[in-house]
């Protein structure tokens, strides 16, 4: 007797491939694929741009600082540094830079313009290429020379501003130098956008003839060294040890970050804004994946029960679904990485003004981050409910009330959420940003669940079924009959609305606060280096020009040397900013009258208090200072001590003259000082500026209107990039709402089919649906808006570092938006039920 061969059961990967093909054709996986792709695309688009930007800055760091290492100082650096470098076989070159006014002769029009003057010595530049041209429109060439004595090289913008040509003289202080070349590329100028003044380069031999170097002038001395990497490393080690000595002050090794902080700050803030939007997209996508996966599992319960009846083991079923979801996650991650790489080129174009050099290729890090994020989303939020399908009992084939999905175990959910949070913190590239975004959402979920549970409990006890309208009674019964379901529904909608409200606040209020840093009536001219003997004549010149309101303060250069009698050392502070503050000289001032735009927040301002000091509260916090502390300053060799008697709040965005430290004294005759003034003139009024500079050739007149306009243009670039990424996050938010609606549609179809079967009319069903969803939407929108205000304030205060006061209308607007979205969702979910015969709806609901 022969025995028929038994068929071999399919392997888990065969089952996985079949399920994948069947579910894809049925449209079951499209929402999951879209959610993961959006999250990965948003994160990798920002990641590719940030990676390439950092690579470009690292690649060009030596050229941007003009050497392999640079010693920078406010005063002439000790000769030992140059001697040590030459002893190690390194090349050295010294430069000196400071702002001043460049003028045309009266017969050439007499125009004046603020310039960034730079004196160089032979050998400059040690790294990078200096490119010059014979005229503004002429071809440029690389040169290894420097301006000859008696000549000057200048940016083309200066020639245009002063209406000068090559070969004509340029007046700098007391000197007249002939314009010989146009500067096209200056390697160590850096990529910062805050170089608002055109460059003028002269030979170091001509500097003394200008008479511009004054005792209180703010100068930037630099010694650049270049040579063998090993020798440079030894020099850097020696220099760091020298700079750390107690008797060495004001010296620092210049790096890309320290040398160009304005560029780093702007790019860092832009990257934070982009990262925030990307994080919101990822968080939204996680919610969408979790909801869509649970809906997927709910729809496959009966299929899995049948496979269990046919003998398929739990292990094979679990491995098959795991294999299917891993494939979907991998495919979505690859699509997201490709989309992110394509879209990051848009950021490069939108932010082109911030980075001058071509960026290098990206590293593998954004690719790995994107793949890891996509797979983590699927495994942490998508797979847990699907794996429960393997536990469906065969009895469900004949009893639909058994084998329902259960909440994921805390261990599985906690492990997945922890992994997702770690990846988000890595993607944020900023601990505060990541902690506030991730922690804010985690706290929000708990708050939403708790409040919604309490609302359902309160609703069940507050509606009087005997007197309330019938539609309200039915809606209340539906919500209170399944409180856990209602909590999930409200919380899911609130999380989606939270991210959307945050995005709207980011797009409007937060960015507006960032952009609106300058009041419309702020001073647009700052004049420094006014000598004491010129004070009366200078103020009279302002009044003669029709300027009656202006700031006028003495400015003293001083270095903090002691706190409470103890020497101040940079190593005493952990903060890098605090270390930089104590290394450099401060701009100090004295006045018996409290500045009207400064508010005393601690202590008391006492006019002409002999040993009093008023300190800006931010500086006090950074350096750990408090009322009563004694500070000692070295002011050009004069030791001055004072006791902190008041702390002031300074609005640095006011564009007024502000100081970290002010002595409340009318006079300080023993210390060298110059004067600073700030006032406002018409942006187009250059005649007054030219007249003022001709009358006082030693002053530096800074036209801040051009700087403000340039900053606003850069902010516009950053904001356009944020708005471009905003589309990703908005799409992710819509996916979450779609997932929420899809997950509840089946339940609503069954409920309303039963109500129709027992005689409920279309109008009653519409009223029940509207009341239920309007209540859910209003509550979710209100909760989301309140939490969004708190998270937005924390982001503005601790991450972006500007003040922001959210509007009290935000909760009302959020509640209304939630109600409208919920009503739209109800219409979409109910219309098919009302158009389908009752028998057919009940038959589909029973399948």
TITI-618453 format. One record per residue (C-alpha): residue in one letter; x, y, z. Coordinates in Angstrom, 3 decimals, decimal comma. Last residue first. Layout:
% TITI-618453
r|c1|c2|c3
A|X|Y|Z
...
//
This chain:
% TITI-618453
r|c1|c2|c3
X|-17,339|39,448|8,007
X|-20,083|40,709|10,300
X|-19,593|44,385|9,419
X|-19,806|43,555|5,725
X|-23,151|41,772|6,212
X|-24,429|44,592|8,417
X|-23,552|47,188|5,767
X|-25,157|45,083|3,029
X|-28,361|44,646|4,999
X|-28,571|48,354|5,879
X|-28,340|49,484|2,271
X|-25,336|51,737|1,524
X|-25,595|55,523|1,056
X|-25,804|56,337|4,775
X|-22,855|54,119|5,611
X|-20,703|55,538|2,801
X|-21,350|59,103|3,998
X|-20,433|58,404|7,602
X|-16,619|58,233|7,463
X|-16,047|61,295|5,294
X|-18,656|63,359|7,165
X|-17,124|62,345|10,474
X|-13,627|63,280|9,327
X|-14,855|66,702|8,283
X|-16,502|67,095|11,686
X|-13,247|66,097|13,398
X|-11,239|68,572|11,340
X|-13,680|71,368|12,170
X|-13,669|70,564|15,899
X|-9,875|70,384|16,017
X|-9,555|73,717|14,200
X|-12,032|75,296|16,632
X|-10,076|73,993|19,619
X|-6,790|75,172|18,129
X|-8,127|78,649|17,418
X|-9,456|78,975|20,968
X|-6,225|77,670|22,455
X|-4,126|80,053|20,249
X|-6,185|83,161|21,031
X|-4,143|83,826|24,164
X|-1,235|84,673|21,894
X|2,129|83,192|22,718
X|4,787|85,554|24,127
X|8,197|84,908|22,632
X|11,605|86,048|23,821
X|14,702|84,847|22,008
X|17,178|82,091|22,756
X|16,459|79,590|19,962
X|16,843|76,559|22,222
X|16,026|77,571|25,823
X|13,492|80,388|25,534
X|11,997|79,857|22,081
X|11,868|76,071|22,474
X|10,417|76,317|25,983
X|7,776|78,812|24,802
X|6,836|76,542|21,898
X|6,521|73,528|24,220
X|4,214|75,457|26,538
X|2,126|76,931|23,735
X|1,906|73,525|22,054
X|0,610|72,010|25,323
X|-2,253|74,504|25,430
X|-2,974|74,109|21,724
X|-3,028|70,289|21,801
X|-5,387|70,186|24,792
X|-7,814|72,635|23,165
X|-7,688|70,855|19,810
X|-8,283|67,429|21,392
X|-11,215|68,741|23,461
X|-12,821|70,507|20,499
X|-12,282|67,526|18,211
X|-13,719|64,927|20,598
X|-16,741|67,101|21,370
X|-17,313|67,833|17,685
X|-16,841|64,157|16,896
X|-19,551|62,992|19,269
X|-21,998|65,812|18,576
X|-21,581|65,543|14,818
X|-21,931|61,762|14,755
X|-25,059|61,798|16,898
X|-26,583|64,592|14,784
X|-25,788|62,776|11,532
X|-27,258|59,552|12,862
X|-30,410|61,377|13,973
X|-30,779|62,992|10,541
X|-30,287|59,662|8,733
X|-33,005|57,943|10,718
X|-32,587|55,414|13,510
X|-34,908|52,418|13,060
X|-33,266|49,452|14,789
X|-31,307|48,538|11,648
X|-30,069|52,109|11,262
X|-28,588|51,986|14,768
X|-26,921|48,645|14,008
X|-25,419|50,010|10,778
X|-24,318|53,098|12,691
X|-22,249|51,079|15,114
X|-20,793|48,746|12,481
X|-19,720|51,608|10,198
X|-18,311|53,550|13,146
X|-16,067|50,689|14,203
X|-14,777|50,259|10,661
X|-14,042|53,949|10,287
X|-12,072|54,324|13,504
X|-8,625|53,299|12,239
X|-9,110|55,070|8,928
X|-9,889|58,370|10,639
X|-6,824|58,154|12,864
X|-4,645|57,145|9,934
X|-5,918|60,074|7,870
X|-5,214|62,437|10,759
X|-1,719|61,028|11,102
X|-1,125|61,245|7,335
X|-2,265|64,876|7,404
X|0,331|65,586|10,043
X|3,036|63,849|7,996
X|2,104|66,003|4,989
X|2,404|69,095|7,160
X|5,785|67,890|8,363
X|7,067|67,459|4,836
X|5,600|70,781|3,652
X|7,309|72,550|6,573
X|10,607|71,443|5,035
X|10,108|74,118|2,374
X|8,963|76,596|5,007
X|12,161|76,040|6,972
X|14,233|76,619|3,835
X|12,283|79,790|3,070
X|12,875|80,925|6,650
X|16,611|80,409|6,310
X|16,768|82,477|3,139
X|14,608|85,209|4,641
X|16,863|85,254|7,675
X|19,742|85,911|5,315
X|17,859|88,786|3,722
X|16,973|90,168|7,149
X|20,619|90,066|8,167
X|21,546|92,002|5,041
X|18,872|94,629|5,677
X|20,063|95,019|9,255
X|23,661|95,356|8,129
X|22,752|97,906|5,483
X|20,830|99,962|8,015
X|23,687|99,622|10,507
X|25,781|102,365|8,915
X|28,857|102,303|11,169
X|30,714|105,606|11,409
X|34,263|105,146|12,670
X|35,783|108,428|13,823
X|39,293|109,658|12,989
X|38,265|111,913|10,101
X|36,013|114,164|12,260
X|34,822|117,040|10,001
X|35,188|114,991|6,825
X|33,490|112,044|8,561
X|30,533|114,169|9,628
X|30,070|115,716|6,189
X|30,136|112,282|4,531
X|27,567|110,871|6,972
X|25,300|113,898|6,501
X|25,502|113,553|2,738
X|24,709|109,817|2,819
X|21,016|110,263|3,615
X|19,411|107,206|1,981
X|18,649|105,356|5,204
X|17,247|108,513|6,787
X|19,010|109,177|10,059
X|18,872|107,479|13,448
X|21,298|107,854|16,313
X|23,978|106,022|18,245
X|27,050|107,563|19,872
X|30,256|106,124|21,284
X|32,965|108,026|23,099
X|36,658|107,342|23,745
X|38,179|106,573|27,091
X|41,496|106,438|28,904
X|41,073|106,048|32,696
X|41,954|108,613|35,386
X|39,177|111,115|34,684
X|36,245|108,854|35,594
X|33,283|111,244|35,590
X|29,515|111,052|35,999
X|29,721|107,803|37,944
X|27,323|104,842|37,994
X|30,079|102,513|36,630
X|28,543|100,408|33,853
X|29,279|96,750|32,996
X|27,918|94,660|30,124
X|27,228|97,709|27,980
X|24,438|98,821|25,679
X|24,126|101,488|22,973
X|20,718|100,985|21,394
X|19,896|98,465|18,662
X|16,916|97,294|20,755
X|17,762|93,628|20,113
X|20,229|93,561|22,982
X|17,439|94,292|25,446
X|19,425|94,646|28,646
X|18,149|93,563|32,069
X|20,311|95,242|34,702
X|21,863|93,947|37,927
X|22,663|96,417|40,701
X|25,209|97,099|43,465
X|28,120|95,035|42,178
X|31,226|96,373|43,955
X|34,000|98,150|42,074
X|37,733|98,048|41,478
X|39,856|99,966|38,956
X|43,486|99,186|38,099
X|44,938|101,462|35,398
X|47,260|99,710|32,934
X|45,040|100,226|29,886
X|41,934|99,585|32,001
X|42,642|96,510|34,176
X|39,435|95,656|35,983
X|38,684|94,312|39,467
X|35,240|93,083|40,471
X|33,807|92,903|43,983
X|30,711|90,773|44,586
X|27,931|92,441|46,581
X|25,100|91,444|44,267
X|25,896|88,262|42,395
X|28,325|86,890|39,820
X|28,373|83,318|38,481
X|30,167|84,236|35,251
X|27,299|83,353|32,904
X|24,623|84,529|35,350
X|26,314|87,881|35,893
X|26,822|88,286|32,154
X|23,124|87,646|31,546
X|22,123|90,043|34,344
X|24,066|92,995|32,887
X|26,237|94,457|35,647
X|25,940|97,798|37,494
X|28,979|98,692|39,586
X|29,349|100,899|42,646
X|32,589|101,972|44,348
X|31,989|105,728|44,474
X|28,224|105,804|44,073
X|27,767|108,747|41,701
X|24,083|107,949|41,079
X|22,699|104,975|42,998
X|21,106|102,218|40,914
X|19,525|99,677|43,217
X|19,726|95,897|43,666
X|18,139|93,406|41,321
X|16,090|93,789|38,125
X|17,282|97,256|37,080
X|15,781|97,949|33,659
X|17,955|99,297|30,833
X|16,335|101,373|28,047
X|16,367|104,540|30,159
X|20,117|104,252|30,863
X|20,553|105,037|34,583
X|22,048|108,511|34,969
X|25,427|108,842|36,688
X|27,214|107,448|33,649
X|30,244|105,194|33,163
X|31,153|102,730|30,422
X|32,817|99,400|29,797
X|33,604|97,610|26,547
X|35,156|94,390|27,790
X|38,595|93,036|26,935
X|38,895|89,383|26,035
X|39,838|86,254|27,954
X|37,130|86,607|30,609
X|34,372|86,605|28,008
X|35,862|83,768|25,955
X|35,957|81,485|28,997
X|32,378|82,392|29,877
X|31,295|81,522|26,334
X|33,051|78,158|26,534
X|31,176|77,368|29,736
X|33,145|75,368|32,274
X|34,655|78,358|34,060
X|37,731|78,510|36,313
X|39,906|77,459|33,365
X|39,438|80,957|31,926
X|41,259|82,345|34,975
X|40,197|85,346|37,086
X|42,525|86,250|39,946
X|40,807|86,254|43,361
X|40,070|89,554|45,128
X|36,321|89,091|45,085
X|36,510|88,578|41,303
X|39,785|89,670|39,724
X|41,243|90,471|36,276
X|38,278|91,578|34,148
X|39,806|93,425|31,194
X|38,957|96,995|30,299
X|38,409|99,118|27,195
X|36,445|102,214|28,105
X|33,550|103,713|26,154
X|32,022|107,049|27,144
X|28,321|107,295|26,313
X|26,136|109,379|24,044
X|22,865|108,003|22,685
X|21,013|110,289|20,287
X|17,821|112,311|20,082
X|18,078|115,814|18,585
X|19,371|114,977|15,125
X|18,663|117,910|12,772
X|22,123|118,032|11,214
X|23,069|121,019|13,380
X|22,172|118,899|16,396
X|24,529|116,138|15,281
X|27,306|118,642|14,626
X|26,772|120,096|18,094
X|27,258|116,637|19,578
X|30,520|116,258|17,665
X|31,831|119,694|18,648
X|31,210|119,060|22,343
X|32,742|115,577|22,272
X|35,841|116,247|20,146
X|38,184|116,670|23,126
X|37,068|113,279|24,447
X|37,944|111,480|21,169
X|35,136|109,917|19,131
X|36,340|106,367|18,419
X|32,835|105,031|17,742
X|29,807|106,160|15,744
X|26,783|103,895|15,436
X|24,115|104,725|12,852
X|20,813|102,911|12,328
X|19,204|103,778|15,654
X|15,971|101,855|16,268
X|12,637|103,380|15,247
X|11,285|100,253|13,522
X|12,237|97,935|16,397
X|14,933|95,341|15,597
X|14,685|91,615|16,333
X|11,538|91,109|14,268
X|12,915|88,174|12,291
X|13,305|85,837|15,276
X|9,993|86,851|16,779
X|8,342|86,410|13,364
X|9,948|82,962|13,097
X|8,450|81,945|16,437
X|5,056|83,542|15,791
X|4,300|82,429|12,253
X|5,849|79,248|10,852
X|6,889|77,937|14,249
X|3,443|78,668|15,657
X|1,871|76,889|12,683
X|4,264|73,977|13,100
X|3,522|73,771|16,801
X|-0,209|73,751|16,012
X|0,351|70,895|13,531
X|2,456|68,939|16,008
X|-0,151|69,288|18,739
X|-2,986|68,545|16,281
X|-1,512|65,136|15,550
X|-1,000|64,444|19,238
X|-4,545|65,648|20,018
X|-6,077|63,363|17,360
X|-4,276|60,371|18,805
X|-5,176|61,331|22,382
X|-8,868|61,852|21,595
X|-9,188|58,516|19,740
X|-7,124|56,564|22,251
X|-9,173|57,983|25,141
X|-12,429|57,234|23,324
X|-11,395|53,601|22,728
X|-10,439|53,232|26,381
X|-13,799|54,719|27,424
X|-15,855|52,292|25,312
X|-19,449|52,553|26,558
X|-18,798|56,150|27,653
X|-18,261|57,433|24,110
X|-21,164|55,593|22,504
X|-23,487|56,342|25,413
X|-22,667|60,047|25,257
X|-23,407|60,148|21,534
X|-26,716|58,383|22,104
X|-27,737|60,799|24,868
X|-26,677|63,834|22,817
X|-28,758|62,651|19,837
X|-31,763|62,065|22,087
X|-31,704|65,571|23,531
X|-31,117|65,684|27,313
X|-34,052|65,503|29,739
X|-34,231|61,861|30,854
X|-30,690|60,963|29,819
X|-29,205|63,550|32,164
X|-25,658|64,114|30,932
X|-23,201|64,980|33,742
X|-22,176|61,518|34,918
X|-21,025|60,016|31,607
X|-19,487|63,322|30,554
X|-17,340|63,498|33,684
X|-15,895|60,020|33,086
X|-15,254|60,828|29,431
X|-13,550|64,098|30,406
X|-11,435|62,353|33,058
X|-10,235|59,808|30,529
X|-9,501|62,645|28,083
X|-7,496|64,508|30,732
X|-5,368|61,488|31,642
X|-4,732|60,345|28,068
X|-3,886|63,842|26,836
X|-1,582|64,520|29,782
X|0,305|61,244|29,250
X|0,647|61,870|25,522
X|1,754|65,461|26,181
X|4,480|64,357|28,586
X|5,962|62,151|25,868
X|5,525|64,871|23,244
X|7,311|67,442|25,372
X|10,078|64,987|26,230
X|10,770|64,319|22,558
X|10,690|67,971|21,476
X|12,197|69,445|24,656
X|14,889|66,766|24,931
X|15,794|66,913|21,246
X|16,128|70,690|21,202
X|18,031|70,771|24,479
X|20,400|67,976|23,418
X|21,219|69,450|20,020
X|22,186|67,348|17,011
X|18,414|66,677|16,634
X|19,084|63,465|14,698
X|20,933|61,911|17,634
X|18,123|62,883|20,012
X|15,612|61,411|17,558
X|17,591|58,177|17,330
X|17,676|57,862|21,119
X|13,925|58,540|21,330
X|13,164|55,816|18,761
X|15,228|53,291|20,687
X|13,479|54,199|23,930
X|10,046|54,030|22,259
X|10,774|50,549|20,949
X|12,052|49,218|24,257
X|9,168|50,770|26,165
X|6,561|49,313|23,820
X|7,984|45,806|24,014
X|8,428|45,930|27,791
X|5,116|47,690|28,429
X|3,248|44,967|26,594
X|1,261|46,081|23,585
X|-2,406|46,758|24,244
X|-4,610|43,798|23,339
X|-6,077|42,869|19,986
X|-9,280|40,829|20,033
X|-9,048|37,029|20,020
X|-12,586|36,310|21,162
X|-15,880|38,073|20,389
X|-15,996|36,887|16,780
X|-16,764|33,287|17,825
X|-16,853|30,778|14,966
X|-13,541|31,555|13,275
X|-12,314|33,163|16,519
X|-11,913|29,619|17,971
X|-8,649|29,266|16,018
X|-7,019|31,517|18,670
X|-5,209|34,723|17,536
X|-1,713|34,662|19,038
X|0,142|35,059|15,733
X|-1,901|38,188|15,045
X|-0,348|39,725|18,164
X|2,806|40,257|16,103
X|0,900|42,901|14,134
X|0,243|45,015|17,240
X|3,974|45,040|18,122
X|5,287|45,478|14,513
X|4,250|49,007|13,624
X|5,443|51,191|16,485
X|8,891|49,903|17,435
X|9,673|47,715|14,424
X|8,299|50,032|11,754
X|9,599|53,265|13,240
X|12,921|51,641|14,100
X|13,316|50,447|10,512
X|12,751|53,943|9,189
X|15,006|55,627|11,754
X|17,856|53,165|11,204
X|17,692|53,568|7,445
X|17,656|57,353|7,764
X|20,471|57,461|10,305
X|22,603|55,102|8,211
X|22,081|57,261|5,134
X|22,748|60,480|7,082
X|26,059|58,993|8,385
X|27,425|57,713|5,047
X|29,214|60,994|4,361
X|28,000|63,775|2,104
X|30,017|64,996|-0,853
X|31,899|68,263|-0,461
X|30,246|71,685|-0,515
X|31,240|74,333|-3,034
X|32,528|77,449|-1,287
X|30,513|80,538|-0,406
X|28,162|79,237|2,270
X|25,547|81,509|3,791
X|24,308|82,994|0,527
X|23,479|79,573|-0,909
X|20,915|78,858|1,800
X|17,981|78,308|-0,588
X|20,164|76,486|-3,116
X|21,777|74,127|-0,600
X|18,380|73,616|1,040
X|16,925|72,622|-2,345
X|19,787|70,153|-2,775
X|18,545|68,522|0,422
X|15,415|67,503|-1,507
X|17,117|64,898|-3,670
X|19,049|63,346|-0,784
X|15,905|63,279|1,352
X|13,921|61,601|-1,431
X|16,602|58,920|-1,848
X|16,799|58,407|1,922
X|12,985|58,231|2,176
X|12,729|55,679|-0,634
X|15,404|53,561|1,055
X|13,593|53,845|4,386
X|10,233|52,931|2,833
X|11,746|49,824|1,235
X|13,461|48,818|4,482
X|10,302|49,360|6,513
X|8,209|47,367|4,048
X|10,749|44,545|4,045
X|10,909|44,558|7,840
X|7,102|44,526|7,941
X|6,845|41,441|5,742
X|9,601|39,542|7,599
X|7,929|40,305|10,941
X|4,606|39,127|9,490
X|6,152|35,851|8,337
X|8,111|35,347|11,558
X|4,958|35,767|13,661
X|2,976|33,344|11,463
X|5,713|30,736|11,519
X|5,998|30,973|15,319
X|2,239|30,763|15,878
X|2,004|27,587|13,854
X|-0,052|27,202|10,684
X|-2,440|24,264|11,017
X|-5,398|25,133|8,796
X|-7,354|26,371|11,832
X|-4,464|28,751|12,616
X|-4,641|30,047|9,063
X|-8,367|30,719|9,582
X|-7,663|32,674|12,781
X|-5,029|34,682|10,906
X|-7,517|35,693|8,225
X|-10,065|36,661|10,897
X|-7,623|38,931|12,740
X|-6,296|40,595|9,586
X|-8,443|43,777|9,715
X|-7,486|44,468|13,331
X|-3,794|43,977|12,530
X|-3,886|46,571|9,741
X|-5,797|48,992|11,971
X|-3,149|48,533|14,649
X|-0,439|49,095|12,081
X|-2,120|52,289|10,832
X|-2,395|53,712|14,343
X|1,218|52,947|15,275
X|2,582|54,101|11,905
X|0,645|57,380|12,076
X|1,854|58,061|15,621
X|5,451|57,432|14,554
X|4,933|59,622|11,494
X|3,901|62,520|13,693
X|7,047|62,142|15,755
X|9,189|61,979|12,609
X|7,558|65,065|11,071
X|7,953|66,954|14,347
X|11,616|65,976|14,427
X|12,102|67,265|10,877
X|10,482|70,597|11,784
X|12,754|70,912|14,812
X|15,824|69,921|12,804
X|15,189|72,683|10,288
X|14,820|75,279|13,034
X|17,920|73,981|14,779
X|19,902|74,024|11,521
X|18,975|77,665|10,973
X|20,061|78,472|14,522
X|23,374|76,704|13,995
X|23,902|78,410|10,639
X|23,296|81,805|12,211
X|25,495|81,127|15,211
X|28,307|79,591|13,147
X|28,359|82,530|10,758
X|28,435|85,063|13,596
X|31,023|83,014|15,500
X|33,641|83,276|12,726
X|37,007|83,085|14,451
X|35,917|81,029|17,452
X|34,069|78,442|15,443
X|36,644|78,226|12,648
X|39,446|78,160|15,173
X|41,565|80,963|16,603
X|43,937|80,136|19,415
X|43,482|82,731|22,087
X|45,331|85,618|23,696
X|43,763|88,289|25,877
X|45,835|87,724|29,013
X|49,031|85,888|29,896
X|49,992|86,312|33,568
X|47,952|83,346|34,803
X|49,381|80,906|32,234
X|46,735|79,159|30,084
X|47,802|81,076|26,961
X|51,301|79,688|27,306
X|50,100|76,085|27,632
X|47,806|76,476|24,634
X|50,681|77,995|22,646
X|53,002|75,060|23,421
X|50,383|72,487|22,349
X|49,586|74,510|19,219
X|53,278|74,784|18,353
X|53,776|71,044|18,765
X|50,760|70,362|16,523
X|52,063|72,804|13,919
X|55,413|71,035|13,962
X|53,734|67,669|13,415
X|51,554|69,069|10,627
X|54,536|70,615|8,811
X|54,036|74,264|7,943
X|51,762|77,190|8,655
X|51,493|79,966|11,232
X|49,108|82,929|11,388
X|49,700|85,718|13,908
X|46,626|87,909|14,323
X|46,051|91,291|15,953
X|42,443|92,524|16,001
X|42,154|96,126|17,084
X|39,502|97,950|19,088
X|40,917|101,432|19,425
X|41,331|102,773|22,977
X|44,966|103,882|22,611
X|44,416|105,029|18,995
X|45,531|103,346|15,753
X|44,103|105,504|12,968
X|47,105|107,775|12,421
X|47,117|106,776|8,757
X|50,915|107,152|8,438
X|51,486|104,398|11,022
X|49,674|101,822|8,881
X|51,655|102,393|5,676
X|54,437|99,849|6,382
X|51,834|97,170|7,130
X|50,854|97,272|3,445
X|47,216|97,990|2,821
X|44,006|95,994|2,361
X|40,567|97,624|2,241
X|37,588|95,307|2,741
X|34,002|96,358|2,290
X|31,984|96,702|5,516
X|29,031|94,371|6,233
X|31,227|91,416|7,121
X|28,234|89,902|8,945
X|27,610|87,259|6,267
X|30,324|84,943|7,490
X|32,224|82,785|5,036
X|35,666|83,741|6,271
X|37,956|86,668|5,481
X|40,863|84,267|5,526
X|40,727|83,482|1,814
X|40,233|86,998|0,381
X|38,704|86,542|-3,066
X|37,960|89,368|-5,526
X|40,007|92,254|-4,130
X|40,284|95,052|-6,721
X|43,780|96,381|-7,298
X|45,783|99,642|-7,249
X|43,820|102,287|-5,322
X|46,325|104,991|-4,417
X|46,774|105,778|-0,734
X|46,189|109,102|1,013
X|47,004|109,034|4,726
X|45,692|111,100|7,648
X|42,730|108,807|8,348
X|42,321|106,623|5,272
X|41,790|108,677|2,114
X|41,594|106,718|-1,132
X|43,438|108,077|-4,153
X|42,505|107,340|-7,792
X|44,374|104,761|-9,893
X|41,558|102,205|-9,941
X|38,284|104,073|-10,059
X|36,186|105,844|-7,441
X|32,455|106,475|-7,119
X|32,671|106,098|-3,314
X|30,022|103,345|-3,101
X|31,062|101,748|-6,413
X|34,736|101,685|-5,484
X|33,823|100,307|-2,082
X|31,714|97,499|-3,553
X|34,636|96,447|-5,775
X|36,537|95,441|-2,683
X|39,803|97,276|-2,052
X|43,566|97,093|-2,601
X|45,644|100,004|-1,334
X|48,839|101,696|-2,463
X|51,574|103,787|-0,820
X|53,726|100,794|0,003
X|52,976|97,925|-2,411
X|49,842|95,921|-1,757
X|50,596|92,198|-1,180
X|51,992|89,509|-3,454
X|51,201|85,827|-3,942
X|48,539|86,579|-6,529
X|45,805|84,465|-8,078
X|44,077|86,145|-11,026
X|40,758|87,913|-11,600
X|39,219|88,868|-14,924
X|38,138|92,536|-15,163
X|34,677|93,813|-14,143
X|35,721|95,618|-10,954
X|39,132|96,597|-12,395
X|42,702|95,272|-12,314
X|41,650|92,062|-10,551
X|42,687|90,247|-7,378
X|42,634|86,700|-6,001
X|44,223|85,732|-2,691
X|44,607|81,962|-2,466
X|44,323|79,783|0,608
X|46,855|79,243|3,363
X|49,866|81,394|4,316
X|48,282|84,580|3,000
X|50,330|86,776|3,361
X|54,071|86,213|2,960
X|54,999|89,892|3,131
X|53,009|91,860|5,751
X|49,341|92,742|5,891
X|47,281|95,685|7,137
X|43,512|95,208|7,121
X|40,887|97,935|7,109
X|37,234|96,900|7,246
X|35,576|99,897|5,630
X|32,827|102,336|6,606
X|32,046|104,639|3,721
X|32,663|108,265|2,840
X|31,838|110,340|-0,255
X|33,870|113,499|-0,915
X|32,880|113,738|-4,595
X|36,223|113,236|-6,319
X|37,261|116,897|-5,791
X|36,463|116,464|-2,099
X|38,774|113,462|-1,953
X|37,141|110,049|-1,455
X|36,846|108,611|1,997
X|37,392|105,352|3,898
X|36,146|105,168|7,477
X|37,401|102,688|10,060
X|36,906|99,104|11,172
X|39,883|97,092|12,487
X|42,431|94,560|11,252
X|46,069|93,784|11,905
X|47,980|91,017|10,168
X|51,103|89,041|11,054
X|52,719|86,270|9,032
X|54,536|83,151|10,123
X|56,141|80,152|8,414
X|56,983|77,234|10,654
X|60,422|75,717|11,234
X|59,887|74,939|14,885
X|62,106|77,867|15,921
X|60,050|80,059|13,611
X|56,891|79,201|15,541
X|58,578|79,735|18,911
X|59,912|83,146|17,851
X|56,472|84,224|16,620
X|54,907|83,270|19,915
X|57,735|84,712|22,018
X|57,239|88,158|20,466
X|54,248|88,736|22,793
X|50,993|89,472|20,949
X|50,158|93,112|20,114
X|46,841|93,801|21,855
X|43,318|92,505|21,162
X|44,783|89,081|20,430
X|44,557|86,214|17,975
X|47,000|83,354|17,512
X|46,270|81,429|14,329
X|46,887|77,802|13,408
X|47,246|76,017|10,068
X|46,893|79,333|8,293
X|44,563|81,938|6,818
X|41,589|81,361|9,133
X|39,192|80,453|6,320
X|41,914|78,667|4,369
X|42,644|76,344|7,268
X|38,971|75,677|7,953
X|38,142|74,873|4,334
X|37,721|71,125|4,698
X|36,129|71,403|8,145
X|33,643|73,995|6,934
X|32,835|71,937|3,857
X|32,336|68,765|5,872
X|30,079|70,592|8,317
X|27,956|71,877|5,451
X|27,848|68,454|3,807
X|26,680|66,822|7,028
X|24,135|69,561|7,778
X|22,662|69,288|4,276
X|22,553|65,502|4,272
X|21,001|65,419|7,753
X|18,321|68,010|6,942
X|17,173|66,000|3,930
X|17,772|62,809|5,920
X|15,319|63,759|8,650
X|12,518|64,913|6,342
X|12,923|61,994|3,938
X|12,991|59,436|6,763
X|9,774|60,772|8,291
X|7,986|61,067|4,942
X|9,012|57,575|3,855
X|7,839|56,067|7,147
X|4,383|57,637|6,871
X|3,975|56,839|3,167
X|4,920|53,174|3,548
X|2,570|52,721|6,492
X|-0,277|54,374|4,583
X|0,397|52,252|1,515
X|0,495|48,948|3,358
X|-3,132|47,782|3,189
X|-3,692|48,891|-0,413
X|-5,101|45,508|-1,487
X|-2,260|45,040|-3,975
X|0,232|45,766|-1,195
X|-1,479|43,358|1,196
X|-1,403|40,510|-1,330
X|2,245|41,072|-2,367
X|3,429|41,413|1,237
X|1,406|38,409|2,363
X|2,919|36,278|-0,389
X|6,446|37,470|0,377
X|5,970|36,854|4,115
X|4,520|33,403|3,544
X|7,556|32,528|1,441
X|9,798|34,012|4,127
X|8,051|31,977|6,803
X|8,554|28,726|4,919
X|5,637|27,045|3,180
X|4,314|23,787|4,670
X|5,675|20,673|2,926
X|2,949|18,625|1,287
X|2,560|15,041|2,504
X|3,347|12,299|0,033
X|0,517|9,823|-0,573
X|1,212|6,459|1,055
X|1,441|3,345|-1,061
X|0,000|0,000|0,000
//
